[in-house]
Amino acid sequence: MFRQLTNLATKRAFSSTIMRQSGAHFKEGLYTNIPVKVKNRKIPFAIIHFGWFTLGFLVPFISSYVQLKKSGVL
């Protein structure tokens, strides 16, 4: 009985969608599964990526400096 259950659980059903059967072509390949454009950009993706995280890292320090400057500690 256990063998029958495992046989049913390990079988994989292969099927294709209606769009694939109708002949619709999909763009496939490297970088097609991510929501941002990585290749052939005017501004390289690395600049945007590291700039965004640098800004997020620096915002607390900048806001702390501004508040300390306003209070007269600095």
Backbone bond lengths (Angstrom), bond angles and torsions (degrees), N, CA, C in turn:
res aa  C-N    CA-C-N  psi(-1)  N-CA   C-N-CA  omega(-1)  CA-C   N-CA-C  phi
1 M - - - 1.448 - - 1.536 110.31 -
2 F 1.320 116.82 -43.15 1.461 120.41 179.30 1.530 110.55 -64.02
3 R 1.327 116.00 -37.62 1.457 120.82 179.18 1.535 110.95 -64.28
4 Q 1.307 117.17 -38.88 1.461 120.31 178.42 1.532 110.80 -65.00
5 L 1.328 115.75 -40.25 1.463 119.10 179.36 1.524 111.14 -66.27
6 T 1.325 116.81 -41.31 1.466 118.68 -179.96 1.526 111.07 -69.81
7 N 1.324 117.34 -34.13 1.465 119.32 176.56 1.523 110.59 -63.61
8 L 1.317 117.49 -41.30 1.451 120.62 178.56 1.528 111.04 -68.65
9 A 1.322 116.56 -36.88 1.462 120.14 -177.32 1.522 111.93 -74.72
10 T 1.319 118.03 -28.72 1.461 120.01 -176.56 1.519 112.86 -90.83
11 K 1.307 119.22 -11.35 1.457 120.65 176.89 1.521 108.56 -71.99
12 R 1.294 114.61 138.21 1.462 119.77 -179.82 1.515 108.93 -115.81
13 A 1.300 115.20 125.64 1.456 119.76 -179.92 1.524 109.30 -90.53
14 F 1.307 116.46 124.16 1.455 121.17 177.72 1.519 108.65 -98.76
15 S 1.295 115.38 130.74 1.458 119.50 177.55 1.516 108.39 -145.97
16 S 1.292 115.89 162.63 1.460 120.13 177.61 1.522 108.63 -123.70
17 T 1.307 115.13 154.68 1.452 119.45 -177.31 1.520 110.63 -78.76
18 I 1.305 115.59 168.23 1.457 121.25 179.48 1.528 110.58 -63.82
19 M 1.334 117.05 -38.47 1.461 119.87 -179.07 1.524 111.21 -64.27
20 R 1.306 116.80 -38.28 1.472 119.98 178.53 1.529 110.17 -67.08
21 Q 1.314 116.43 -38.03 1.449 119.75 -179.00 1.517 111.32 -70.43
22 S 1.325 117.06 -29.97 1.456 119.80 -177.26 1.526 112.45 -80.17
23 G 1.312 117.84 -8.38 1.450 120.37 176.43 1.510 113.86 99.92
24 A 1.330 118.87 8.19 1.462 121.03 177.49 1.520 108.83 -68.61
25 H 1.325 116.24 135.87 1.457 120.54 -177.71 1.514 109.76 -101.13
26 F 1.302 116.11 137.30 1.449 122.59 179.02 1.515 109.22 -112.19
27 K 1.310 115.08 145.23 1.460 119.90 176.50 1.521 107.84 -75.94
28 E 1.303 116.78 122.65 1.454 121.38 -179.11 1.514 108.95 -127.14
29 G 1.330 114.47 158.45 1.445 119.06 175.74 1.507 111.56 131.85
30 L 1.320 114.41 -166.50 1.447 122.20 -177.18 1.530 110.67 -67.52
31 Y 1.313 117.36 138.14 1.465 126.10 177.67 1.527 114.30 69.44
32 T 1.311 119.98 12.36 1.462 119.99 -179.67 1.522 112.36 -91.67
33 N 1.319 117.89 -9.46 1.451 120.35 -176.80 1.524 112.68 -101.57
34 I 1.324 119.08 12.42 1.457 121.22 179.27 1.529 109.05 -118.49
35 P 1.326 117.32 149.36 1.472 119.97 -172.63 1.524 115.15 -82.14
36 V 1.318 119.40 1.60 1.461 121.15 178.92 1.518 109.67 -119.56
37 K 1.311 115.44 151.60 1.460 120.20 177.97 1.527 108.50 -80.98
38 V 1.313 117.28 127.17 1.455 122.07 -177.04 1.525 110.90 -107.72
39 K 1.301 117.57 -41.84 1.459 120.93 -177.35 1.526 109.80 -97.85
40 N 1.329 115.08 151.74 1.467 123.42 176.93 1.524 112.32 59.70
41 R 1.327 116.62 46.81 1.459 121.75 177.34 1.519 109.60 -100.21
42 K 1.352 115.79 154.45 1.460 119.23 174.90 1.521 110.04 -71.37
43 I 1.332 116.37 -43.80 1.463 122.08 174.99 1.523 106.49 -105.48
44 P 1.334 119.09 125.57 1.472 119.97 -178.98 1.527 112.29 -58.21
45 F 1.309 115.40 143.57 1.462 121.75 -176.82 1.523 111.58 -60.19
46 A 1.325 117.96 -34.52 1.468 120.75 -178.01 1.525 111.36 -62.55
47 I 1.325 117.57 -36.22 1.468 120.48 178.89 1.524 110.37 -65.71
48 I 1.314 117.04 -44.84 1.466 121.28 178.49 1.526 110.07 -63.16
49 H 1.322 116.76 -46.70 1.463 122.38 -176.81 1.531 111.56 -61.61
50 F 1.311 116.98 -55.61 1.465 119.92 -176.70 1.524 111.64 -72.22
51 G 1.315 117.81 -29.77 1.456 120.63 175.15 1.517 112.18 -64.62
52 W 1.332 116.62 -41.76 1.466 121.55 178.86 1.528 110.83 -62.58
53 F 1.324 117.72 -46.10 1.459 120.60 -178.82 1.530 112.12 -72.97
54 T 1.321 117.38 -30.80 1.465 119.93 175.24 1.518 110.41 -66.78
55 L 1.315 116.57 -43.60 1.466 120.51 177.17 1.526 110.69 -60.93
56 G 1.314 117.56 -44.55 1.461 121.40 178.58 1.514 112.73 -63.29
57 F 1.325 116.72 -32.22 1.460 120.48 178.08 1.523 111.23 -74.97
58 L 1.331 117.35 -36.76 1.457 121.11 -174.49 1.529 114.44 -83.18
59 V 1.310 119.03 -21.61 1.473 121.63 -177.34 1.524 112.46 -55.65
60 P 1.334 121.90 -46.25 1.467 119.59 178.74 1.529 113.48 -62.41
61 F 1.325 117.23 -36.09 1.458 119.95 179.58 1.527 111.34 -70.77
62 I 1.311 116.50 -39.85 1.461 120.13 178.07 1.520 110.84 -65.68
63 S 1.332 116.85 -45.11 1.467 119.52 179.86 1.532 111.18 -65.69
64 S 1.322 118.12 -35.70 1.467 120.76 176.31 1.520 110.83 -64.78
65 Y 1.319 116.80 -41.55 1.462 120.77 179.07 1.532 110.47 -62.88
66 V 1.323 116.48 -44.15 1.467 120.32 -179.29 1.526 110.47 -62.61
67 Q 1.331 117.05 -44.19 1.466 119.88 -178.94 1.526 111.68 -67.40
68 L 1.329 117.89 -38.97 1.460 120.67 177.38 1.526 111.28 -67.35
69 K 1.333 116.46 -35.73 1.459 120.59 177.77 1.535 110.67 -66.76
70 K 1.347 116.76 -39.96 1.464 121.26 178.95 1.525 111.34 -66.70
71 S 1.335 117.00 -35.27 1.473 119.18 -177.67 1.520 112.15 -79.08
72 G 1.303 118.96 -13.21 1.446 122.34 177.27 1.507 114.21 92.61
73 V 1.310 118.40 7.58 1.468 121.41 178.91 1.522 110.09 -72.93
74 L 1.303 117.43 -36.95 1.473 121.06 179.80 1.515 111.20 -97.53
